[in-house]
């Protein structure tokens, strides 16, 4: 059953186009009713990133929730993992994060968390969609049962303390010079504070949000600014978060970008040595490099692959007992600490390894040599290009070309009308040819 509003990561689209005050109000009402179980006073926490449209959506959702009798606790700008954590910590029935993650400021979105801090499953999202489109006027609260709203001033401090406690006891970051890029996003206050309180020398960029500059030439999707700053200041490490701080990329002291695959390898090796892995392996997506899989195999660890999306990684982790997983893009899920990707906490785990090994970040984070991997996107307007026979034939031919030593992954994006074509293998020439052949076939079919 196709969902009307929810994509792979909540509801997302152009602010005041797709994500309107009317929709936000209805989502508040529908979700409030869906989670209105029991006769206790129901509560929801709402966090947001720094987009201008966050005000509009936040207050519309407050209207929706209070109209169905749910009390609202406003956190202000706060990372997505902080919202998930505070939903549990504050014993709320529901958590909401208003963010479009790494997208530009024109977009926004609504992510929902249950009382356990986990994102909602497909069945709950379908239930909410049905309520959004229904006439809810008979189910609105009476005048005396309307909800209240208040701002929680202690939210930032609570998250900073939580993040610091994920570090090994008594470990300090003293002596480390860190350049931190907060993408002008949700972590612009809490991340610098946490690193400074742990003893690091922190130089910040991307900490001056103005409502329009979130992710603009900064953050994990635009690491060039961070790379140049690390080289300029001869810093030990650069850390780049995205707009809602649920993903992270690292820049080593030489200015080389370290992706999520290498981060997972570092943490997996460290946790294996410490006996902290709950299962003999980790979980990643079909996009993670084959080099990671081979490296883990050398450690005696498996790599379970899922569809793209941190929710699918987390589902597999929960159902099969893994406590480490993530995506090449930098979503790192450490279920010992949280219920969703947490860029700051993942960075702290890496910093703990750097401090313990007393080696440069370039040595710590170069666990394996990535295989040549090429990803190209094909934009289409309508139809189903992947179902056309010339495309199917091109895909099959590309698989034959790569053979047993390579992989081909073709998938439609969950957030935009784009088909992603990725191939990897030991021979770069063959990988390039496989991708180009498939891209050419898809482009013709999408024309």
C-alpha positions as CSV (number, residue, x, y, z in Angstrom):
1,X,0.0,0.0,0.0
2,X,1.5,3.3,-1.1
3,X,1.7,6.0,1.5
4,X,0.5,9.5,0.7
5,X,2.4,11.7,3.1
6,X,5.2,9.6,4.7
7,X,8.5,8.9,2.8
8,X,11.5,6.9,4.0
9,X,12.2,9.4,6.8
10,X,8.9,11.1,7.9
11,X,7.1,13.7,5.9
12,X,9.3,16.0,3.8
13,X,8.9,18.6,1.1
14,X,8.9,22.3,0.2
15,X,8.0,24.5,3.1
16,X,4.6,26.2,2.6
17,X,4.2,24.1,-0.6
18,X,4.0,20.5,0.6
19,X,4.6,21.2,4.3
20,X,1.9,23.8,5.0
21,X,0.5,25.0,8.3
22,X,-2.7,23.2,7.4
23,X,-0.9,19.9,7.0
24,X,1.2,20.4,10.1
25,X,-2.0,21.1,12.1
26,X,-3.6,17.9,10.8
27,X,-0.5,15.9,11.5
28,X,-0.5,17.2,15.1
29,X,-4.2,16.3,15.5
30,X,-3.9,12.9,13.8
31,X,-0.7,11.8,15.7
32,X,-2.1,13.1,19.0
33,X,-5.2,11.0,18.6
34,X,-3.2,8.0,17.4
35,X,-1.1,8.1,20.6
36,X,-3.9,9.2,22.9
37,X,-3.9,5.8,24.8
38,X,-5.0,5.6,28.4
39,X,-6.5,8.3,30.6
40,X,-3.3,10.0,31.8
41,X,-2.3,13.5,30.7
42,X,-0.6,13.0,27.3
43,X,2.6,14.9,26.4
44,X,4.6,15.5,23.2
45,X,8.1,17.0,22.9
46,X,8.8,19.1,19.8
47,X,12.3,20.0,18.5
48,X,13.4,21.7,15.3
49,X,16.4,22.7,13.3
50,X,17.1,26.3,12.3
51,X,15.1,26.8,9.1
52,X,12.9,29.9,8.9
53,X,9.8,27.7,8.2
54,X,10.4,25.9,11.6
55,X,8.4,28.6,13.4
56,X,5.4,28.2,11.1
57,X,5.4,24.4,11.4
58,X,6.1,24.4,15.1
59,X,3.2,26.6,16.0
60,X,0.8,24.9,13.7
61,X,1.7,21.5,15.3
62,X,1.2,23.0,18.7
63,X,-2.3,24.0,17.6
64,X,-3.0,20.5,16.4
65,X,-1.7,18.7,19.5
66,X,-3.4,21.0,22.0
67,X,-6.7,20.8,20.1
68,X,-6.8,17.1,20.9
69,X,-5.8,17.5,24.5
70,X,-2.1,16.8,24.3
71,X,0.4,19.0,26.3
72,X,3.3,20.2,24.3
73,X,6.9,20.7,25.5
74,X,9.0,22.9,23.1
75,X,12.7,22.2,23.0
76,X,13.7,24.8,20.4
77,X,16.6,24.0,18.0
78,X,17.8,20.6,19.0
79,X,19.4,17.6,17.2
80,X,17.1,14.8,16.0
81,X,18.8,12.3,18.4
82,X,18.3,14.7,21.3
83,X,14.5,14.7,20.6
84,X,14.5,10.9,20.5
85,X,16.4,10.8,23.8
86,X,14.3,13.5,25.5
87,X,11.1,11.8,24.4
88,X,12.1,8.8,26.5
89,X,13.7,10.8,29.3
90,X,10.8,13.1,29.8
91,X,8.3,10.2,29.6
92,X,6.5,11.8,26.7
93,X,4.0,9.8,24.6
94,X,5.4,11.2,21.4
95,X,8.4,13.1,20.0
96,X,8.5,15.4,16.9
97,X,11.5,16.7,15.0
98,X,10.8,19.5,12.5
99,X,13.6,19.2,10.0
100,X,14.5,18.3,6.4
101,X,17.9,17.0,7.5
102,X,20.6,17.8,4.9
103,X,18.2,19.5,2.4
104,X,18.4,23.2,1.7
105,X,16.4,25.7,3.8
106,X,13.4,25.8,1.3
107,X,12.4,22.3,2.4
108,X,11.3,21.1,5.8
109,X,9.9,17.9,7.3
110,X,8.3,16.2,10.2
111,X,9.8,13.2,11.9
112,X,7.9,11.3,14.5
113,X,9.1,9.2,17.5
114,X,7.1,6.9,19.7
115,X,7.4,6.9,23.5
116,X,10.3,4.5,23.2
117,X,12.3,7.0,21.1
118,X,12.1,5.0,18.0
119,X,10.8,6.2,14.6
120,X,7.3,4.9,13.8
121,X,6.7,1.8,11.8
122,X,4.8,1.6,8.5
123,X,1.6,0.5,10.1
124,X,1.5,3.4,12.5
125,X,2.3,5.9,9.7
126,X,-0.6,4.5,7.6
127,X,-2.9,4.8,10.6
128,X,-1.9,8.5,11.0
129,X,-2.3,9.1,7.2
130,X,-5.9,7.8,7.4
131,X,-6.6,10.2,10.3
132,X,-5.0,13.1,8.5
133,X,-7.5,12.7,5.7
134,X,-10.5,12.1,8.0
135,X,-12.9,14.6,9.6
136,X,-11.5,14.9,13.1
137,X,-13.9,17.6,14.3
138,X,-16.0,15.2,16.4
139,X,-12.9,14.0,18.2
140,X,-11.4,17.4,19.2
141,X,-11.1,18.1,22.9
142,X,-13.7,20.0,24.9
143,X,-12.7,23.5,26.1
144,X,-11.7,22.3,29.6
145,X,-9.5,19.5,28.2
146,X,-7.4,21.5,25.8
147,X,-3.6,20.9,26.0
148,X,-1.0,23.4,27.3
149,X,2.3,24.4,25.8
150,X,5.5,25.4,27.5
151,X,9.2,25.8,26.6
152,X,11.8,23.5,28.2
153,X,14.9,25.6,28.9
154,X,16.9,22.7,30.3
155,X,16.8,20.6,27.1
156,X,20.2,21.6,25.7
157,X,22.0,21.0,29.0
158,X,20.3,17.6,29.4
159,X,21.5,16.5,25.9
160,X,25.0,17.8,26.4
161,X,25.3,15.7,29.7
162,X,23.9,12.7,27.9
163,X,26.4,12.9,25.1
164,X,29.4,13.4,27.5
165,X,28.4,10.3,29.4
166,X,28.8,8.1,26.3
167,X,32.6,8.7,26.5
168,X,34.7,6.3,28.6
169,X,34.9,7.3,32.3
170,X,37.5,9.9,33.1
171,X,38.6,10.3,29.5
172,X,39.4,13.9,28.5
173,X,39.8,15.4,25.0
174,X,42.5,17.7,26.3
175,X,45.2,18.3,23.7
176,X,43.0,17.8,20.7
177,X,42.4,20.7,18.4
178,X,39.0,20.1,16.7
179,X,37.3,22.1,13.9
180,X,33.6,21.6,14.3
181,X,31.1,22.3,11.5
182,X,27.5,22.4,12.7
183,X,26.0,23.1,9.2
184,X,24.3,26.2,10.7
185,X,21.8,23.6,11.9
186,X,20.3,22.1,15.0
187,X,23.5,21.3,16.9
188,X,25.0,24.8,16.6
189,X,24.9,25.3,20.4
190,X,25.0,21.8,22.0
191,X,27.9,20.2,20.0
192,X,30.5,22.9,20.6
193,X,29.6,23.0,24.2
194,X,29.9,19.2,24.7
195,X,33.3,19.1,23.0
196,X,34.6,22.1,25.0
197,X,33.4,20.6,28.3
198,X,35.3,17.4,27.5
199,X,38.5,19.5,27.3
200,X,39.0,19.9,23.6
201,X,40.1,23.1,21.9
202,X,37.1,23.8,19.6
203,X,37.1,26.0,16.5
204,X,33.6,26.3,15.1
205,X,32.2,27.0,11.7
206,X,28.5,26.7,10.6
207,X,27.3,28.1,14.0
208,X,25.6,31.3,12.8
209,X,22.1,30.2,11.6
210,X,19.9,32.9,10.0
211,X,17.0,30.8,8.9
212,X,18.3,30.5,5.3
213,X,21.9,29.2,5.5
214,X,21.4,25.7,7.0
215,X,23.6,23.2,5.0
216,X,24.7,26.0,2.6
217,X,28.3,25.2,1.7
218,X,28.8,23.7,5.2
219,X,28.0,20.5,7.0
220,X,28.5,16.9,6.2
221,X,27.2,17.3,2.6
222,X,29.6,20.1,1.8
223,X,32.9,19.3,3.6
224,X,35.2,21.5,1.5
225,X,35.0,24.4,3.9
226,X,35.9,22.1,6.8
227,X,38.8,20.6,4.8
228,X,40.4,23.9,4.2
229,X,39.9,25.0,7.8
230,X,41.5,21.9,9.2
231,X,44.5,22.4,6.9
232,X,44.8,26.1,7.6
233,X,44.7,25.6,11.4
234,X,46.7,22.3,11.4
235,X,43.9,20.8,13.5
236,X,43.9,17.2,14.7
237,X,40.5,16.5,13.3
238,X,37.5,18.1,11.6
239,X,33.9,17.0,12.5
240,X,31.0,17.8,10.2
241,X,27.4,17.4,11.2
242,X,24.4,17.8,9.0
243,X,21.4,20.1,9.5
244,X,19.7,17.9,12.2
245,X,22.9,16.4,13.5
246,X,22.0,12.7,13.0
247,X,24.9,12.1,10.7
248,X,28.6,12.9,10.8
249,X,31.6,12.9,8.5
250,X,35.2,13.3,9.7
251,X,38.2,15.1,8.1
252,X,41.6,13.9,9.2
253,X,44.6,16.0,10.0
254,X,45.7,15.8,6.4
255,X,42.4,17.2,5.1
256,X,41.1,13.8,3.8
257,X,37.4,13.1,4.2
258,X,36.5,10.0,6.2
259,X,33.0,8.6,5.4
260,X,30.6,6.5,7.5
261,X,32.1,3.2,6.3
262,X,35.5,3.9,7.8
263,X,33.9,5.2,11.0
264,X,31.9,2.0,11.4
265,X,35.1,0.0,10.8
266,X,36.9,2.0,13.6
267,X,34.1,1.6,16.1
268,X,33.5,-2.1,15.2
269,X,37.2,-2.9,15.7
270,X,37.3,-0.9,19.0
271,X,34.1,-2.5,20.4
272,X,35.3,-6.0,19.3
273,X,38.5,-5.5,21.3
274,X,36.5,-4.3,24.3
275,X,34.0,-7.1,24.1
276,X,31.2,-4.5,23.5
277,X,29.7,-5.9,20.3
278,X,26.4,-7.6,21.1
279,X,26.6,-9.7,17.9
280,X,29.6,-10.8,15.8
281,X,29.0,-8.1,13.1
282,X,27.4,-4.8,12.1
283,X,24.5,-3.7,9.9
284,X,24.9,-1.3,6.9
285,X,23.1,-0.7,3.7
286,X,23.6,-1.9,0.1
287,X,25.5,1.4,-0.5
288,X,28.4,0.6,1.9
289,X,31.7,-0.2,0.2
290,X,32.7,-3.8,-0.4
291,X,36.1,-2.9,1.2
292,X,34.2,-2.6,4.5
293,X,32.7,-6.0,4.1
294,X,36.1,-7.6,3.4
295,X,37.8,-5.7,6.3
296,X,35.1,-6.9,8.8
297,X,35.5,-10.5,7.5
298,X,39.2,-10.2,8.3
299,X,38.2,-9.5,11.9
300,X,35.7,-12.4,12.0
301,X,32.7,-10.1,11.7
302,X,29.8,-10.1,9.3
303,X,28.2,-7.2,7.4
304,X,24.4,-7.5,7.1
305,X,23.0,-5.2,4.4
306,X,19.6,-3.5,4.3
307,X,17.8,-1.1,2.0
308,X,19.0,2.5,2.1
309,X,17.6,4.4,5.1
310,X,18.6,4.4,8.7
311,X,15.2,3.1,9.7
312,X,15.9,-0.1,7.8
313,X,19.3,-0.4,9.4
314,X,17.8,0.0,12.8
315,X,14.9,-2.5,12.2
316,X,17.5,-5.1,11.3
317,X,19.6,-4.2,14.3
318,X,16.7,-4.6,16.7
319,X,15.4,-7.8,15.2
320,X,18.8,-9.5,15.0
321,X,20.5,-8.2,18.1
322,X,23.2,-5.9,16.7
323,X,24.2,-2.8,18.5
324,X,26.3,-1.1,15.8
325,X,25.1,-0.1,12.3
326,X,24.9,2.8,9.9
327,X,25.2,4.2,6.5
328,X,28.1,5.4,4.3
329,X,26.6,8.9,4.4
330,X,27.5,9.1,8.1
331,X,24.3,7.9,9.9
332,X,25.9,5.9,12.7
333,X,23.5,4.1,15.1
334,X,24.9,3.0,18.4
335,X,22.0,1.3,20.1
336,X,23.8,1.1,23.5
337,X,23.3,4.9,23.6
338,X,20.4,5.9,21.4
339,X,17.5,4.9,19.2
340,X,18.5,6.8,16.1
341,X,21.7,8.1,14.3
342,X,23.6,10.5,16.4
343,X,26.4,12.5,14.8
344,X,27.9,13.9,18.0
345,X,27.9,10.6,19.9
346,X,29.5,8.8,16.9
347,X,32.2,11.4,16.7
348,X,32.8,11.0,20.5
349,X,33.3,7.3,20.0
350,X,35.9,7.9,17.4
351,X,37.7,10.6,19.5
352,X,37.9,8.0,22.3
353,X,39.7,5.6,20.0
354,X,42.0,8.4,18.9
355,X,42.9,9.3,22.4
356,X,43.4,5.7,23.5
357,X,45.6,4.8,20.5
358,X,47.5,8.1,20.6
359,X,47.9,8.1,16.8
360,X,46.9,10.6,14.1
361,X,43.3,10.4,12.9
362,X,44.6,9.5,9.4
363,X,46.1,6.3,10.8
364,X,43.2,5.5,13.1
365,X,40.5,6.0,10.4
366,X,42.3,4.3,7.4
367,X,41.1,0.8,8.2
368,X,40.7,-0.4,4.6
369,X,41.3,0.7,1.0
370,X,37.8,1.4,-0.5
371,X,37.1,-0.4,-3.7
372,X,36.4,1.8,-6.7
373,X,32.8,2.8,-6.3
374,X,30.9,5.1,-8.7
375,X,27.4,6.5,-8.1
376,X,25.4,8.5,-10.7
377,X,21.9,9.9,-10.5
378,X,19.3,10.0,-13.3
379,X,16.4,12.5,-12.8
380,X,13.1,11.5,-14.3
381,X,9.7,13.2,-14.5
382,X,7.2,10.4,-14.5
383,X,6.7,6.7,-15.3
384,X,8.7,3.7,-14.2
385,X,12.0,3.6,-16.2
386,X,13.3,0.6,-14.2
387,X,10.6,-1.6,-15.5
388,X,11.3,-1.0,-19.2
389,X,13.0,-3.9,-21.1
390,X,16.0,-2.0,-22.4
391,X,16.9,-0.9,-18.9
392,X,16.4,-4.5,-17.5
393,X,18.7,-5.8,-20.3
394,X,21.4,-3.1,-19.5
395,X,21.3,-4.0,-15.8
396,X,21.7,-7.7,-16.5
397,X,24.6,-7.0,-18.9
398,X,26.3,-4.7,-16.3
399,X,26.0,-7.5,-13.7
400,X,27.7,-9.9,-16.1
401,X,30.4,-7.4,-16.8
402,X,31.2,-6.9,-13.1
403,X,31.2,-10.6,-12.3
404,X,31.6,-12.1,-8.8
405,X,34.1,-9.5,-7.7
406,X,31.7,-6.5,-8.1
407,X,28.3,-5.2,-7.1
408,X,25.6,-3.3,-8.9
409,X,22.9,-1.4,-7.0
410,X,20.1,0.5,-8.7
411,X,17.4,2.1,-6.7
412,X,14.9,5.0,-6.8
413,X,15.5,7.7,-4.2
414,X,13.0,7.8,-1.4
415,X,12.9,11.6,-1.2
416,X,13.2,12.9,-4.9
417,X,12.4,11.7,-8.5
418,X,15.9,10.3,-9.0
419,X,17.2,6.9,-9.8
420,X,20.6,6.1,-8.3
421,X,23.0,3.8,-10.1
422,X,25.9,2.5,-8.1
423,X,28.6,0.0,-9.0
424,X,31.8,-1.1,-7.3
425,X,34.5,-3.7,-8.0
426,X,38.2,-4.2,-8.2
427,X,38.5,-2.9,-11.7
428,X,37.6,0.8,-12.0
429,X,37.4,0.7,-15.8
430,X,34.8,-2.1,-15.6
431,X,32.9,-0.3,-12.8
432,X,32.7,3.0,-14.9
433,X,31.5,1.1,-18.0
434,X,28.8,-0.8,-16.0
435,X,27.5,2.5,-14.5
436,X,27.6,4.4,-17.8
437,X,25.8,1.7,-19.7
438,X,23.0,1.5,-17.1
439,X,22.8,5.3,-16.8
440,X,22.5,5.6,-20.6
441,X,19.6,3.1,-20.7
442,X,17.8,4.7,-17.8
443,X,18.2,8.2,-19.3
444,X,16.7,7.1,-22.6
445,X,13.8,5.3,-20.9
446,X,13.2,8.4,-18.7
447,X,13.2,10.9,-21.7
